[in-house]
Amino acid sequence: MTGKELWRLNVKKTECYSMDVDGSALVVNDTAYIGLENGLFVALDPDKKKFDSINSTSSPDIINQLYLYTEQDKILHGKDLVTESSPCLLGNHIYITCGSGHVYGYNLTKKEIDWDLYLAADLNGSPVVTSDSCLLVTIEKQYIPGSGGVIKLNPALPPDKSIVWFFPTLDKRFGQWHGGIIGSVAVNDKYKCDSSISLCGFSAIDGYLYIINHKSLEPKKLVTGPNNKKQFPTPKLLYKYYIGASISTPIIVNNRIIAAGYGGIYIFEFNNQMKFTLLDRKPGIFESTPIADDNKIFIASRDGYLYCFGDKNDTGSSAQSDIKILADLKAITSISDSKPKEITINASNIETSSDKVLEKHPKEEKTVTKPSGVIPVQGKADKTQKYKIVAGSFKTAAQAETFNAILISRGFDSEIMGPKNKFYYNIINSFPTLNEAYQEIIRIREGGTSQVWVLEY
C-alpha cells in the first residue's frame, strides 16, 4: 500500500512482436496467473514476504509458463500473437482469451491447459464468468470471414460443443479496427433489480452500447457464427444506444449502466420493466474502463486527466484531496440518439505528417513571405477559437494549396494556416474548447477517416 516496488518480471522475447503487458494478474491462493503480450501464460509466486528485506529489485519465482499459441497460429497470424486479456477463475480452471484466437482453460490440479476452443479471431477482451457457470467472450473482426461480437460458452462441455449462443455486431471500421468488440462484457449478477433478468452489456466498434438478456434466447432465430460455417442461437436484445465507437468495457452498478468511448462517457438508468433512460453524458475521448466507488465514477481519459464524476459536495470516505473533481454529472448536457454524419477525406499521392490526436506547438513566430492562398497564423488564431481541426500538414505551400482545393471541392470550408514550425496546415474548423474540437474529430473519424487531428494555436 506504500507504492514501494517489491519485484519486477522481465518479459522475454518470443515469436510474438510485442513484449508489453496489457492484462492484469489473477491471484488464486498463493499464486498469481497472468497472460503476457509475448504469448506466454505465466504462474508465479508473488509472496511479498520473500522480498521485504531485499533492497535491490528482484524477480519472482516462475512456477509454470505455457505458450498460448501453436505453430499453425504463427502461419495464420504471423507475429500478431499477443495476449491482452486478464484471466478468470471458474471451478478448478483458469480461462484466458488470446490474440492467437484461442480460449484456453488451465487446469489448476494438473497445471496444464486441457481445454482449448479455437475461434480464429483476435480476442482482446477478458472472459467473464456468469452466474450459470458460463463464459462471455468478446470477438474482434480480425482474421475471420464473419462478424465479431459476443459468444457465450459452457466450458463444462467439450470445446466443439460449448457454444451456447452468438451475438454479432455490425461490421464497421473505426481506426485500425474493422468491427467486433475490443473490450469485455459487463454482467449484473451482483446488482439484479429483477431476479429473472440477467443483464449483459458491451460496447462495440460499430458505435453501439448493447444490453441483452444472456439467459434468454430469441425464439426460432439463428445467426451465422464468426467463421461463417455454423449457425447458433442468439440472445434477446433489450436495448441499444449509439455512443460512438468504443474499446472500453461498460459497468453495471445497481440500476445504472456507465459506458465510455470515443464519443464520451454516458450514464443510463433502468427499471424492473427494462426501460432504459439516458441520464447524462460528458463529452471526451475515453479508452479505459470506468469504476464506481462511494457513489462516484472514476475514469482516465485520452486528454491526460483522471476524472471523478459525482456530487462535489459529497465528502464521503473516497474523497481524496489529490484527486481533482473536474465535472458533475448533474451539470452535463444530454444529447440525442443520432449517428454522426459520415465524412470521407482522401488525398492520394500527397505526403502528410503523421496522424496525431493532439499536437501542441510552441508559440514562437517566424517572419516569412506569405505564399499565394496562405493566411497568416494570426488570421484564425484568435484566443476564442484556438483549437484547430487539421486535415493535412505539409512542408510546402504548394502541397497545402493542392490539398486545400480538394477539400473545398468536397464541401469543406478549408483554409491554409502557416507557415508555423516549418509546416502549412489545412484547417477545416476551429473551436474555443478542446472538448468541442474532440467531438468534431470523433464525428469525422467515425466516418472512416483517421488523418484529422487537433492543433492548439
C-alpha positions as CSV (number, residue, x, y, z in Angstrom):
1,M,0.0,0.0,0.0
2,T,3.0,2.3,0.1
3,G,3.8,2.0,-3.6
4,K,7.2,0.5,-2.9
5,E,8.4,-1.8,-5.7
6,L,9.0,-5.3,-4.4
7,W,9.9,-7.1,-7.6
8,R,9.6,-6.9,-11.4
9,L,9.3,-9.6,-14.0
10,N,11.1,-9.1,-17.3
11,V,9.0,-10.1,-20.3
12,K,11.2,-12.2,-22.6
13,K,11.2,-12.1,-26.4
14,T,9.2,-14.7,-28.3
15,E,7.9,-15.2,-31.8
16,C,5.3,-12.5,-30.9
17,Y,6.1,-8.9,-32.0
18,S,5.2,-7.5,-28.5
19,M,6.7,-7.6,-25.0
20,D,4.0,-5.4,-23.4
21,V,1.8,-6.4,-20.5
22,D,-1.9,-5.2,-21.0
23,G,-3.7,-7.7,-18.8
24,S,-4.0,-7.9,-15.0
25,A,-2.9,-10.8,-12.8
26,L,-5.4,-13.1,-11.1
27,V,-4.2,-14.3,-7.7
28,V,-5.5,-17.7,-6.5
29,N,-4.4,-18.7,-3.0
30,D,-0.6,-18.1,-3.1
31,T,-0.1,-18.0,-6.9
32,A,-0.5,-15.2,-9.5
33,Y,-1.6,-16.0,-13.0
34,I,-1.2,-13.6,-15.9
35,G,-1.1,-13.7,-19.7
36,L,1.7,-11.6,-21.3
37,E,1.7,-10.0,-24.7
38,N,4.6,-12.2,-25.7
39,G,2.1,-15.0,-25.8
40,L,3.0,-16.7,-22.6
41,F,0.7,-17.7,-19.7
42,V,2.8,-17.4,-16.5
43,A,2.1,-18.7,-13.0
44,L,4.4,-17.0,-10.4
45,D,4.9,-16.7,-6.7
46,P,4.0,-13.1,-5.7
47,D,4.8,-13.5,-1.9
48,K,5.9,-10.1,-0.7
49,K,7.5,-11.6,2.4
50,K,10.3,-13.0,0.3
51,F,11.2,-9.5,-0.9
52,D,10.7,-7.3,2.1
53,S,14.3,-7.4,3.2
54,I,15.8,-7.1,-0.3
55,N,16.8,-3.6,-1.3
56,S,17.6,-4.3,-4.9
57,T,14.9,-5.2,-7.5
58,S,14.2,-8.9,-7.5
59,S,12.4,-11.2,-9.9
60,P,9.6,-13.5,-8.6
61,D,9.8,-17.3,-8.8
62,I,8.2,-18.6,-12.0
63,I,6.1,-21.7,-11.1
64,N,4.9,-22.5,-14.6
65,Q,4.7,-20.9,-18.1
66,L,3.0,-22.1,-21.2
67,Y,2.7,-20.8,-24.8
68,L,-0.7,-19.5,-25.8
69,Y,-0.3,-20.2,-29.5
70,T,0.6,-23.0,-31.8
71,E,2.8,-23.4,-34.9
72,Q,-0.3,-23.2,-37.0
73,D,-1.2,-19.9,-35.3
74,K,2.2,-18.4,-36.4
75,I,1.3,-19.3,-40.0
76,L,-2.1,-17.7,-39.8
77,H,-1.4,-14.7,-37.6
78,G,2.3,-14.1,-38.2
79,K,3.8,-12.3,-35.2
80,D,0.4,-11.0,-34.1
81,L,0.1,-13.5,-31.2
82,V,-0.4,-11.1,-28.3
83,T,-2.4,-11.9,-25.2
84,E,-4.0,-8.7,-23.9
85,S,-6.8,-10.1,-21.7
86,S,-6.9,-10.9,-18.0
87,P,-7.6,-14.5,-16.8
88,C,-10.7,-15.5,-14.8
89,L,-11.4,-18.4,-12.4
90,L,-14.3,-20.9,-12.9
91,G,-14.2,-24.1,-10.9
92,N,-10.8,-25.6,-10.9
93,H,-9.9,-23.9,-14.2
94,I,-8.4,-20.5,-15.1
95,Y,-9.7,-19.3,-18.5
96,I,-7.9,-16.8,-20.7
97,T,-8.5,-15.4,-24.3
98,C,-5.7,-14.9,-26.7
99,G,-4.8,-12.9,-29.8
100,S,-4.0,-16.3,-31.4
101,G,-7.7,-17.0,-31.5
102,H,-8.0,-19.4,-28.6
103,V,-10.0,-19.6,-25.4
104,Y,-7.8,-21.7,-23.2
105,G,-8.6,-23.5,-19.9
106,Y,-5.7,-24.1,-17.5
107,N,-6.4,-26.9,-15.1
108,L,-5.2,-25.9,-11.6
109,T,-4.9,-29.5,-10.5
110,K,-2.9,-30.8,-13.5
111,K,-1.1,-27.5,-14.0
112,E,-1.7,-27.7,-17.7
113,I,-4.0,-26.5,-20.4
114,D,-6.7,-29.2,-21.1
115,W,-9.5,-27.1,-22.7
116,D,-9.0,-25.2,-26.0
117,L,-11.7,-23.6,-28.1
118,Y,-10.3,-22.1,-31.4
119,L,-12.3,-19.1,-32.7
120,A,-9.6,-17.8,-35.1
121,A,-10.3,-14.1,-34.4
122,D,-8.2,-11.7,-32.3
123,L,-9.7,-12.0,-28.8
124,N,-8.8,-8.8,-26.8
125,G,-11.4,-8.8,-24.1
126,S,-11.2,-10.8,-20.9
127,P,-13.5,-13.8,-20.4
128,V,-16.3,-13.0,-17.9
129,V,-17.9,-15.6,-15.6
130,T,-21.7,-15.7,-15.4
131,S,-23.9,-16.9,-12.5
132,D,-24.8,-20.0,-14.6
133,S,-21.1,-21.0,-14.7
134,C,-20.6,-20.0,-18.3
135,L,-18.1,-17.6,-20.0
136,L,-18.8,-14.5,-22.1
137,V,-16.1,-13.8,-24.6
138,T,-15.8,-10.8,-27.0
139,I,-14.6,-11.2,-30.5
140,E,-12.9,-8.7,-32.8
141,K,-13.5,-8.8,-36.5
142,Q,-9.9,-9.8,-37.5
143,Y,-8.7,-13.0,-39.1
144,I,-12.3,-14.2,-39.6
145,P,-14.7,-14.0,-42.5
146,G,-17.8,-13.4,-40.4
147,S,-18.7,-10.7,-37.9
148,G,-17.3,-10.1,-34.5
149,G,-19.5,-9.9,-31.4
150,V,-20.1,-11.8,-28.1
151,I,-20.2,-15.5,-27.6
152,K,-21.4,-17.5,-24.6
153,L,-19.6,-20.7,-23.7
154,N,-20.3,-23.6,-21.4
155,P,-16.8,-24.9,-20.5
156,A,-18.3,-27.9,-18.8
157,L,-18.8,-29.3,-22.3
158,P,-16.2,-30.2,-24.8
159,P,-14.9,-27.2,-26.7
160,D,-16.6,-28.1,-30.0
161,K,-20.0,-28.3,-28.2
162,S,-19.5,-25.4,-25.8
163,I,-21.1,-22.5,-27.7
164,V,-24.4,-21.6,-26.2
165,W,-25.2,-18.5,-28.4
166,F,-23.6,-15.9,-30.5
167,F,-24.5,-12.2,-30.8
168,P,-22.9,-10.5,-33.8
169,T,-22.3,-6.7,-34.0
170,L,-22.1,-4.6,-37.2
171,D,-19.1,-4.7,-39.5
172,K,-18.0,-1.1,-39.2
173,R,-14.5,0.2,-39.5
174,F,-13.0,2.7,-37.0
175,G,-9.3,3.5,-36.9
176,Q,-7.4,0.2,-37.2
177,W,-10.4,-1.9,-36.3
178,H,-12.9,-3.4,-38.7
179,G,-15.7,-4.3,-36.3
180,G,-16.5,-6.5,-33.4
181,I,-15.7,-5.8,-29.7
182,I,-12.3,-4.9,-28.2
183,G,-13.4,-4.5,-24.5
184,S,-15.0,-7.0,-22.2
185,V,-18.6,-7.8,-21.2
186,A,-20.4,-6.5,-18.1
187,V,-22.9,-8.6,-16.2
188,N,-25.3,-7.6,-13.3
189,D,-25.1,-10.8,-11.3
190,K,-24.3,-8.8,-8.1
191,Y,-26.8,-6.0,-8.8
192,K,-30.0,-7.6,-10.1
193,C,-33.1,-5.5,-9.7
194,D,-35.2,-8.4,-11.1
195,S,-34.1,-11.9,-10.4
196,S,-35.5,-13.1,-13.8
197,I,-33.3,-10.7,-15.8
198,S,-29.6,-11.5,-16.3
199,L,-28.2,-8.4,-18.0
200,C,-25.1,-8.4,-20.2
201,G,-23.7,-5.2,-21.6
202,F,-20.9,-4.4,-24.1
203,S,-19.7,-1.5,-26.3
204,A,-18.7,-2.2,-29.9
205,I,-16.6,-0.7,-32.6
206,D,-19.8,-0.1,-34.6
207,G,-20.6,2.6,-32.0
208,Y,-23.5,1.0,-30.1
209,L,-23.9,0.0,-26.5
210,Y,-25.8,-3.3,-26.4
211,I,-27.8,-4.6,-23.4
212,I,-29.0,-8.2,-23.7
213,N,-30.5,-10.9,-21.5
214,H,-27.8,-13.6,-21.6
215,K,-30.0,-16.3,-20.2
216,S,-32.9,-15.8,-22.7
217,L,-32.8,-16.7,-26.4
218,E,-34.6,-15.2,-29.4
219,P,-37.2,-17.9,-30.3
220,K,-36.5,-19.7,-33.6
221,K,-33.7,-17.3,-34.6
222,L,-30.3,-18.4,-35.7
223,V,-27.3,-16.3,-36.6
224,T,-24.2,-17.2,-38.6
225,G,-21.1,-17.6,-36.4
226,P,-17.8,-15.7,-36.7
227,N,-16.3,-18.2,-39.1
228,N,-19.4,-18.2,-41.4
229,K,-19.6,-22.0,-41.1
230,K,-22.3,-22.7,-38.5
231,Q,-25.4,-21.1,-37.1
232,F,-26.1,-20.5,-33.5
233,P,-28.9,-19.3,-31.3
234,T,-28.8,-15.6,-30.3
235,P,-29.9,-13.9,-27.1
236,K,-32.6,-11.3,-26.6
237,L,-31.6,-7.7,-27.3
238,L,-33.2,-5.5,-24.6
239,Y,-31.7,-2.1,-25.5
240,K,-29.0,-0.4,-27.7
241,Y,-27.9,3.2,-27.8
242,Y,-25.4,4.9,-30.1
243,I,-22.5,6.2,-28.0
244,G,-19.8,6.2,-30.7
245,A,-17.0,3.6,-31.3
246,S,-15.6,2.2,-28.1
247,I,-12.9,-0.2,-26.9
248,S,-13.9,0.4,-23.2
249,T,-15.9,-2.0,-21.1
250,P,-19.2,-0.7,-19.6
251,I,-20.1,-1.4,-15.9
252,I,-23.4,-2.1,-14.3
253,V,-23.9,-0.9,-10.7
254,N,-27.4,-1.4,-9.1
255,N,-29.8,0.0,-11.7
256,R,-27.2,2.2,-13.5
257,I,-25.0,1.5,-16.6
258,I,-21.9,3.6,-17.2
259,A,-20.4,3.3,-20.7
260,A,-17.5,5.2,-22.2
261,G,-15.9,5.5,-25.6
262,Y,-14.5,7.9,-28.2
263,G,-17.9,9.8,-28.0
264,G,-17.7,10.5,-24.3
265,I,-18.9,8.9,-21.1
266,Y,-22.6,8.1,-20.6
267,I,-24.8,7.1,-17.6
268,F,-28.0,5.2,-18.1
269,E,-30.8,4.1,-15.7
270,F,-33.1,1.1,-16.0
271,N,-36.1,-0.2,-14.1
272,N,-37.7,-3.6,-13.4
273,Q,-39.6,-3.4,-16.7
274,M,-36.3,-3.0,-18.5
275,K,-37.0,0.6,-19.6
276,F,-33.7,2.3,-20.2
277,T,-33.1,6.1,-19.9
278,L,-30.0,8.2,-20.7
279,L,-29.4,10.4,-17.6
280,D,-26.3,12.3,-18.7
281,R,-23.3,12.4,-20.9
282,K,-19.8,14.0,-20.7
283,P,-18.0,14.7,-24.0
284,G,-14.5,13.4,-24.3
285,I,-12.3,10.6,-25.6
286,F,-12.1,7.6,-23.3
287,E,-10.4,4.2,-23.9
288,S,-10.3,3.0,-20.4
289,T,-13.0,1.3,-18.3
290,P,-14.7,3.3,-15.5
291,I,-15.0,2.1,-11.9
292,A,-17.6,3.2,-9.3
293,D,-17.0,3.7,-5.7
294,D,-18.8,5.6,-2.9
295,N,-21.4,7.0,-5.4
296,K,-18.6,8.4,-7.7
297,I,-17.3,7.4,-11.1
298,F,-13.6,7.3,-11.8
299,I,-12.1,7.1,-15.3
300,A,-9.0,8.1,-17.1
301,S,-9.1,10.0,-20.4
302,R,-7.0,10.4,-23.5
303,D,-6.8,14.1,-22.6
304,G,-4.4,13.2,-19.8
305,Y,-6.8,13.7,-16.9
306,L,-8.2,11.3,-14.3
307,Y,-11.8,12.3,-13.8
308,C,-14.1,11.9,-10.8
309,F,-17.8,12.3,-11.5
310,G,-20.3,12.7,-8.7
311,D,-21.6,15.2,-6.2
312,K,-19.0,17.9,-5.5
313,N,-20.5,18.4,-2.0
314,D,-20.1,14.8,-1.1
315,T,-17.3,14.4,1.4
316,G,-17.6,10.6,1.7
317,S,-14.7,8.2,2.5
318,S,-13.4,8.0,-1.0
319,A,-13.0,11.8,-1.4
320,Q,-9.2,12.5,-1.8
321,S,-7.6,15.8,-1.8
322,D,-5.2,14.7,-4.5
323,I,-8.0,13.8,-7.0
324,K,-9.4,16.8,-8.9
325,I,-13.1,16.7,-9.3
326,L,-13.4,18.1,-12.8
327,A,-17.1,17.7,-13.6
328,D,-20.5,17.0,-12.1
329,L,-22.7,14.5,-13.9
330,K,-25.8,16.6,-13.0
331,A,-24.5,19.5,-14.9
332,I,-23.7,17.7,-18.1
333,T,-26.0,18.3,-21.1
334,S,-27.5,15.2,-22.7
335,I,-27.5,14.6,-26.4
336,S,-29.9,12.8,-28.8
337,D,-29.5,9.3,-30.1
338,S,-28.3,10.0,-33.6
339,K,-25.5,8.8,-35.8
340,P,-22.8,11.3,-36.9
341,K,-22.8,12.3,-40.5
342,E,-20.2,10.3,-42.4
343,I,-17.3,12.3,-43.9
344,T,-14.5,11.0,-46.0
345,I,-11.3,12.8,-46.7
346,N,-8.9,11.1,-49.1
347,A,-6.0,12.8,-50.8
348,S,-3.8,10.3,-52.7
349,N,-0.2,11.0,-53.5
350,I,0.1,13.8,-51.0
351,E,2.6,13.4,-48.3
352,T,1.2,14.4,-44.9
353,S,2.7,14.4,-41.4
354,S,1.9,11.5,-39.0
355,D,-1.6,11.0,-37.7
356,K,-2.0,12.6,-34.2
357,V,-4.8,13.1,-31.8
358,L,-3.4,16.2,-30.2
359,E,-0.3,18.2,-31.0
360,K,0.8,21.3,-29.1
361,H,3.3,23.5,-30.9
362,P,5.5,26.2,-29.3
363,K,4.2,29.7,-29.6
364,E,7.2,31.2,-31.4
365,E,6.6,33.0,-34.7
366,K,8.8,33.3,-37.7
367,T,8.9,36.1,-40.2
368,V,8.2,34.7,-43.7
369,T,6.8,35.8,-47.0
370,K,3.2,34.7,-47.3
371,P,2.7,32.4,-50.3
372,S,-0.3,32.6,-52.5
373,G,-3.5,31.4,-50.9
374,V,-1.9,31.2,-47.4
375,I,-3.4,33.1,-44.5
376,P,-1.1,34.3,-41.6
377,V,-1.3,32.4,-38.4
378,Q,-3.0,35.4,-36.7
379,G,-5.9,35.1,-39.2
380,K,-7.5,32.2,-37.3
381,A,-5.5,32.0,-34.1
382,D,-7.8,34.3,-32.0
383,K,-8.0,33.3,-28.3
384,T,-11.6,32.2,-28.5
385,Q,-11.0,29.6,-31.3
386,K,-7.6,28.2,-30.5
387,Y,-8.3,24.5,-31.2
388,K,-8.0,23.8,-34.9
389,I,-9.1,20.7,-36.8
390,V,-6.3,19.9,-39.2
391,A,-7.0,17.8,-42.3
392,G,-3.4,18.0,-43.6
393,S,0.0,19.4,-42.8
394,F,2.7,20.0,-45.5
395,K,6.2,21.2,-45.8
396,T,5.5,23.4,-48.8
397,A,2.7,25.9,-49.5
398,A,2.1,24.3,-53.0
399,Q,1.2,20.9,-51.4
400,A,-1.1,22.6,-48.9
401,E,-2.8,24.5,-51.8
402,T,-3.3,21.4,-53.8
403,F,-4.9,19.6,-50.8
404,N,-6.9,22.8,-50.0
405,A,-8.5,22.7,-53.4
406,I,-9.5,19.1,-52.9
407,L,-11.1,19.9,-49.5
408,I,-13.0,22.9,-50.9
409,S,-14.3,20.8,-53.8
410,R,-15.7,18.4,-51.3
411,G,-17.6,21.0,-49.4
412,F,-15.2,21.8,-46.6
413,D,-14.6,25.4,-45.5
414,S,-10.9,24.9,-45.6
415,E,-8.2,27.5,-45.1
416,I,-4.4,27.3,-45.0
417,M,-2.6,28.5,-42.0
418,G,1.2,28.9,-41.8
419,P,4.0,28.6,-42.0
420,K,4.3,27.5,-38.4
421,N,7.2,25.4,-37.3
422,K,8.1,24.7,-41.0
423,F,4.6,23.4,-41.8
424,Y,1.5,24.7,-43.6
425,Y,-1.8,23.4,-42.2
426,N,-5.2,22.8,-43.8
427,I,-7.7,24.0,-41.2
428,I,-11.3,22.8,-41.7
429,N,-12.8,24.1,-38.4
430,S,-11.9,25.9,-35.2
431,F,-13.3,25.7,-31.7
432,P,-12.9,27.6,-28.4
433,T,-12.6,24.4,-26.2
434,L,-10.7,21.2,-26.5
435,N,-13.8,19.1,-25.9
436,E,-15.7,20.7,-28.8
437,A,-12.7,20.0,-31.0
438,Y,-12.6,16.4,-29.9
439,Q,-16.3,15.9,-30.7
440,E,-15.6,17.1,-34.3
441,I,-12.6,14.7,-34.5
442,I,-14.9,11.9,-33.4
443,R,-17.6,12.8,-35.9
444,I,-15.1,12.8,-38.8
445,R,-13.1,9.7,-37.6
446,E,-16.3,7.6,-37.3
447,G,-16.8,8.2,-41.0
448,G,-13.6,6.2,-41.6
449,T,-11.1,9.0,-41.7
450,S,-8.2,8.9,-39.2
451,Q,-5.9,11.5,-40.6
452,V,-7.6,14.6,-38.9
453,W,-6.2,15.8,-35.6
454,V,-6.3,18.8,-33.2
455,L,-3.8,21.6,-33.2
456,E,-3.6,24.1,-30.4
457,Y,-2.5,27.5,-31.5
